Amino acid sequence: MASAQPAAVNAASLPLLTSARAAHSMTAEEAARGYPVHLQAVVTYYDPYIDPRHAALFVSDKTGSIFVVIPAQPILPLHAGTLLDIRGMTGSGDFAPIVDHARIRVIGESHLPEDAPRASLGQMLTGEKDGQWVEVESVVHSIRELGMDVTLDLALSDGRVSATTPKEPGADYARLIDAKVKIHANVAPYFNAYRQLAGAHLFFPSMAQVQIEEPAPPDPFVLPVRPINSLLRYEPRSEEHTSELQSPCNL
């Protein structure tokens, strides 16, 4: 998510950008010129552990969201909902434009964006949701803990994606396995050396952004047993299939 040093241009000759959308909607070539940026935006995700190069910081204002590069150390007293004054310059990022060389100042407390549009994996894989604050509906298949972070492996209706969050002391992540959930999170890309999108990942700030719609079965061993060679095969929905077989029109 980092970017190289901006091209040597006269920053005074470039217009000041004052919204996340204005900075994020540039081409990579334009962003690399180092347009000056001044934002007032709320933190949606802060994680000083996820990337050895820098901290992961996503912020949102009323126009959208963007990734901001700040050092991993020192660890700052930031959390989801912290309102920041941010000054920096645009950078091309590893995939999409970012705010680089940022200087941040806490100016108060706010709330996370109320508008979190539903996103499918297909939409995330087009790149149109890069960096944005979205809602996904999924079933949690597994939990992985690594260092100071926890990653949920999610099954969406159109594919699988992972979602990472800083580990919270005392949080019971295991209870999410097999539960149907809604999660509010920022979308981040997987990319290759040619800046091409290769996948998507989600970052959510805490368990407060996880809403359980259907809890996991209390005892998974009471579920019907299926032979392993039947997995991933086509099966009609039992209710519809039975209804059609019993309909007089099919006699």
C-alpha positions, 0 to 999 in steps of 0.5 A: 500500500506504500508508494515511492517518493513523488516525482519532483514537481512544484507542489505549489503549482498543484491544487490542494485536494480536500476530500478522500474522493478527490485524492483516491479517484486520480490515476496512479500517474497523476497521484504520483505527482504529489498533489497536496492533501488536507483532510478531516476524516474519521479513522475506520481502521488502524493497525500498526502490526499488519505491515512491516513497512508502515501502519495500516490506516484507513480513513473516511470523510463524507465523500469516501475512504482512502488509505493513509501511510504513517509509520508503524512506530510509535503506536498511536492512540487511534481507534475507529471513530477518532477524528483526524486532521490529515496533511500529506500528498498523493502517492500512487500506492501499490494499486490505487492512490493513497495519502503519503508522507502524512502528518496527522493530528487528533481533533476529536471523536466522531462515529463510523460512516453510517452508509456502508453499501453492500458489496459482493466479491465480484464488485471487490474484484473489479477494484471499484470498492478499493479502500471503501467502507462496505458491508458484506454478508457471509458465513464464517468458515474458520478463524486464524490468529497470527501475531496481534491480528485475527483473520476470519475466512468468510464464505460470501454468496459469490466466493470467499474472502478473508477479513482481518482485525486487530486482536481484542483481549477477551474476544471470543472469535471461535463463536463466529465459526459457522455463524452467518454475519454482517461485517462493516470493513474497508476493502483492500486489494491483493495485487501483483508486481504489475499493479494488477488486481489479484484478489481482495481482502477486508479490514474491520476495526473490531468485533463491534462491526460484526453483527451475528444474523444467525448463530452457529449451531450449538452442537455441529454433531447434530447436523445431518451427516453427508458422505464426503463424495457428495460435497460440492455436488448440485442438489435441488432445494428440498422444499421446492423439489418435494412441492413439484413432485407432489403437484397434480400438474406433474402427475 
